[in-house]
């Protein structure tokens, strides 16, 4: 979506800034043999949803041109592709000081699919662009989406003001203002700002996605379907497919939802989220539960870090009474990455199995990971403790009854002994 002139000027500037007095022959060799090949491969792999390979290419470009805002923004966009905002939460910011250091965690993890960490990296990249050049508003609606997900109204307000002050003829500032208004509970104002963004750039899919989200929040599911479909016609990505799926499910159109999931798999066969969508549709009916486990399993094979797929499989297995298998599934994911919600779900499975000590241990871990959003875990803890108090009370009552029975037996024995002594005959 960028011209050759933009690539040459932006990446070239970063190249000259870093390499300075390099010979012309060496410069030509590096730029022609490396950066263009990596840039093309990165773009093609993103289109094919091969996020791993795309990010490898972006990292190589970043190492060569660490000052390039274009590369930072494109890398952030790919990171969001692997972590659609409608599916995942965002954790605290990374402490890594350099963008390349932020990206280096992937090779250590062995997977490119830890969604929350992806969002942290994207946030750091875009913030660096903002620090270097506050007037660079191109694609800053991506930063707005992350801030919107975090419900960071202060930063979102500042982004909107800065972007509109820099250029009110671009859509990014209006979209940031729309997201800020939505968080403030002003949907009419948000809708007005979105329409302004669409007028300025009718081919920007993110405007229609935000419009669809706004309609979903207001339960205008038919209008949400139209908006997400418009976004999908401009860019067939997982977020627009997911929006169409959600709208169809909300309206009870499960056949249409299944068709959308199938199309997503056809367009993005390497996307774990596409199979997750199919599993979500199948799980809506009792007859489709078994097939949903297969779809969720495929999602988990494509992305062993996919906590939502693991949670969905565990739910289905638990409902079938296969709690041991559910525990194995959840512990396998937790061995790769920590997640308070997954810990909570594991605790509930242990509780269903009557393993209350294991359940309480995982609840403590869940609360420790996310104390600000631990209400569900606390309530589950109270429920288990109530069960244990009731169980102990029942045991105490049973013990008292047994003691009374034993005392009664002893009294009877004493009576019998007295009777024998008095009569002198054995009974």
Secondary structure as UniProt FT lines:
FT   HELIX           4..19
FT   HELIX           24..30
FT   HELIX           31..35
FT   HELIX           36..47
FT   TURN            48..49
FT   HELIX           51..64
FT   TURN            66..67
FT   HELIX           69..81
FT   TURN            85..87
FT   HELIX           99..109
FT   HELIX           115..132
FT   TURN            134..135
FT   TURN            138..140
FT   HELIX           141..150
FT   HELIX           153..166
FT   TURN            168..169
FT   HELIX           171..183
FT   TURN            184..185
FT   HELIX           187..200
FT   TURN            202..203
FT   HELIX           205..217
FT   TURN            218..219
FT   HELIX           221..234
FT   HELIX           238..250
FT   TURN            251..252
FT   HELIX           254..267
FT   TURN            269..270
FT   HELIX           272..282
FT   TURN            283..284
FT   HELIX           286..288
FT   HELIX           289..302
FT   TURN            304..305
FT   HELIX           307..319
FT   TURN            320..321
FT   HELIX           323..334
FT   TURN            335..336
FT   HELIX           340..352
FT   TURN            353..354
FT   HELIX           356..369
FT   HELIX           371..373
FT   HELIX           375..423
//
